[in-house]
Amino acid sequence: MMPRVEVLESAPAVADAAAEFIAAEARSSIEARGIFTLAVSGGRTPWLMLRSLAGRDLPWAGVHLWQVDERVAADGDADRNLTQLHDSLLAKAPLVPNQVHAMPVTVADLEAGAHRYSATLRALAGDPPVLDLVHLGLGSDGHTASLVPGDASLDVMDADVALAGPYQGRRRMTLTFPLINRARRVLWVVTGADKAAMFRRLLDGDRTIPAGRVCQLRAVMLADRAAAGE
């Protein structure tokens, strides 16, 4: 089954549409279950998306925020997704600290940190954990989350959180395919002409790229015209 695909004029339009989609899913999930578990990825358009989301009227007390992936770097480092997440959303929305679940990438034992993050997911999202919405981006090499071509984390099927090898100069912590594919909804946000070739392969269900291994049955794809190409 093909995912729902919507093409918009520009990256800011995609960001606004993504924020509106997340807001609607949050209201629906909280009404049904009293909680909304959202995992977000990094990127320039997602930061616009989160700024847009921060200004919306939501039942924030029921929102729990997770990270899809994170670079191993010090707190406050500009490379950290959490740094941008704080500036885009956390400084503006009424989320209390125990509703924000940052990946523990500053601990000495990163394997133990990954296990701890998995345990926190189980405590709040079930065993096995099922997130309400996972937001994903698409790299020009076909990666999503920090599941990059050739990395051992692609083959992790017995854990929900894994460590990935160095990529673009940083080691990463990432959610794995089993957890992503259990999500109730997946939201793809894809912008920029450099993504056009991989976006077409993603739409075609090409499982030779990491992004193609994400289940599309409950997916929504929002792309700008540059990424959508023809």
C-alpha positions in Angstrom: 0.0 0.0 0.0 1.3 3.5 -0.9 1.6 6.1 1.8 -0.4 9.3 1.6 1.8 11.8 -0.3 1.3 15.6 -0.3 3.5 18.0 -2.3 3.6 21.6 -1.2 5.3 24.7 -2.7 8.1 25.3 -0.3 9.9 24.0 2.8 8.1 26.5 5.1 4.8 25.3 3.7 5.8 21.7 4.4 6.9 22.7 8.0 3.5 24.3 8.7 1.6 21.3 7.2 3.7 18.9 9.3 3.0 20.9 12.5 -0.7 20.8 11.8 -0.6 17.1 11.2 1.3 16.5 14.5 -1.2 18.7 16.4 -4.2 16.8 15.0 -2.5 13.5 15.9 -1.7 14.8 19.4 -5.3 15.8 20.1 -6.6 12.5 18.8 -4.2 10.3 20.8 -4.7 12.2 24.0 -8.5 12.0 23.7 -8.2 8.3 23.0 -5.4 7.3 25.4 -4.5 10.3 27.6 -1.0 10.5 26.2 0.8 11.4 22.9 4.2 9.9 22.4 6.1 11.7 19.6 9.7 11.0 18.4 11.3 13.7 16.3 14.3 13.8 14.0 16.6 16.8 13.3 17.1 19.0 10.3 16.4 22.5 9.1 12.8 22.0 8.0 11.9 20.1 11.2 13.1 23.0 13.3 10.7 25.2 11.4 8.0 22.5 11.9 8.6 22.6 15.7 8.5 26.4 15.9 5.2 26.2 14.2 4.0 23.4 16.5 5.1 25.4 19.6 2.6 28.1 18.9 -0.4 25.8 18.6 -3.1 25.2 21.2 -2.4 21.6 22.3 -3.1 19.6 25.4 0.6 19.8 26.2 0.3 18.0 29.6 -0.2 14.8 27.7 2.6 15.1 25.2 5.8 13.1 25.7 8.7 13.9 23.4 11.4 11.5 22.3 14.4 11.7 20.0 14.7 9.6 16.9 18.4 9.9 16.9 21.2 12.0 18.4 24.9 12.7 17.8 27.4 11.8 20.6 28.5 15.3 21.7 28.5 17.5 24.8 25.3 19.1 26.1 24.8 22.4 24.3 26.9 21.5 21.3 25.5 23.0 18.1 25.7 19.5 16.5 23.2 18.1 19.0 19.7 17.7 17.8 18.6 18.5 21.4 20.2 21.9 21.2 18.1 22.8 18.2 15.1 21.1 19.7 15.4 23.3 22.8 15.6 26.5 20.7 12.8 25.5 18.4 10.2 23.9 20.7 11.2 23.4 24.3 11.9 27.1 25.0 8.5 28.0 23.7 6.0 25.2 24.5 4.8 24.3 28.0 6.5 20.9 28.2 7.9 20.1 31.6 11.3 18.3 31.9 9.9 14.9 32.7 7.9 14.9 29.4 11.1 15.4 27.4 13.2 12.2 26.9 16.6 13.1 25.6 18.9 10.4 24.4 21.7 9.8 26.9 24.7 10.5 24.6 27.0 12.1 27.2 27.3 9.0 29.5 30.6 7.1 29.6 28.9 3.8 28.7 26.9 4.4 25.6 25.6 0.8 25.3 24.2 1.1 28.8 22.7 4.5 27.8 20.9 2.9 24.9 19.5 0.1 27.1 18.3 2.8 29.6 16.6 4.7 26.8 14.9 1.5 25.7 13.7 0.9 29.3 12.2 4.4 29.5 10.4 3.8 26.2 8.9 0.5 27.6 7.8 2.3 30.8 5.8 4.9 29.0 4.9 3.4 25.6 4.3 -0.3 26.4 6.2 -3.5 26.2 7.1 -3.6 23.4 6.8 0.2 23.1 4.5 1.6 20.4 5.0 5.3 19.7 2.0 7.3 18.5 4.0 9.2 15.8 7.6 9.0 14.6 8.8 11.9 12.4 11.5 11.0 9.9 13.7 12.8 7.4 15.4 11.5 4.3 19.1 11.9 3.5 20.5 12.3 0.1 22.2 8.9 0.6 18.9 7.3 1.5 19.4 7.2 5.3 16.8 8.0 7.8 17.2 8.5 11.6 20.9 7.5 12.0 20.3 4.3 10.0 22.9 4.9 7.4 24.0 2.8 4.4 26.4 0.0 5.5 26.0 0.5 9.3 25.6 -2.4 11.6 22.6 -0.7 13.2 20.6 -1.5 10.1 20.5 -5.1 11.2 19.5 -4.7 14.8 16.2 -6.5 15.2 16.4 -7.4 18.9 16.6 -3.8 20.4 14.7 -0.6 20.0 17.7 1.7 20.5 21.1 1.1 19.0 24.5 2.8 18.6 25.6 3.6 15.1 29.1 4.1 13.9 30.7 7.4 13.0 28.8 9.3 10.3 29.7 12.8 9.1 32.2 13.0 12.0 30.0 11.9 14.8 28.9 8.6 16.4 25.2 8.4 16.8 22.4 6.8 18.9 19.3 5.9 17.0 15.9 4.3 17.2 15.9 1.0 15.2 13.6 -0.4 12.5 11.6 -2.6 14.9 10.5 0.4 17.0 9.9 2.7 14.0 7.8 0.1 12.3 5.6 -0.4 15.3 4.6 3.2 15.4 0.9 4.1 14.9 1.9 6.8 12.4 5.0 7.8 10.5 5.4 11.3 9.2 8.1 11.9 6.5 9.2 15.5 6.0 11.3 15.8 2.9 12.6 19.0 1.3 15.3 20.1 -1.1 16.3 19.1 -4.6 19.2 17.0 -3.3 16.5 14.6 -1.9 14.7 14.1 -5.2 16.4 10.9 -6.4 16.0 9.2 -3.0 12.5 10.4 -2.6 11.5 8.6 -5.8 13.3 5.5 -4.6 11.4 5.7 -1.2 8.1 6.1 -3.0 9.0 3.1 -5.2 9.6 1.0 -2.0 13.3 0.5 -2.7 14.5 -1.6 0.2 18.1 -1.3 -0.8 18.2 2.1 0.8 17.7 2.4 4.6 14.6 4.6 4.3 13.0 2.0 2.1 12.9 -0.5 5.0 10.4 1.7 7.0 6.8 0.3 6.8 4.7 2.7 4.8 1.2 1.3 5.7 0.6 4.1 8.2 2.9 6.7 6.7 2.2 10.3 5.5 4.8 12.0 3.3 5.0 15.8 3.0 7.5 17.1 0.4 8.2 20.3 -1.3 8.3 20.6 -5.0 12.1 20.5 -5.2 12.2 17.1 -3.4 9.2 15.8 -5.4 10.9 16.6 -8.7 8.4 15.7 -11.5 
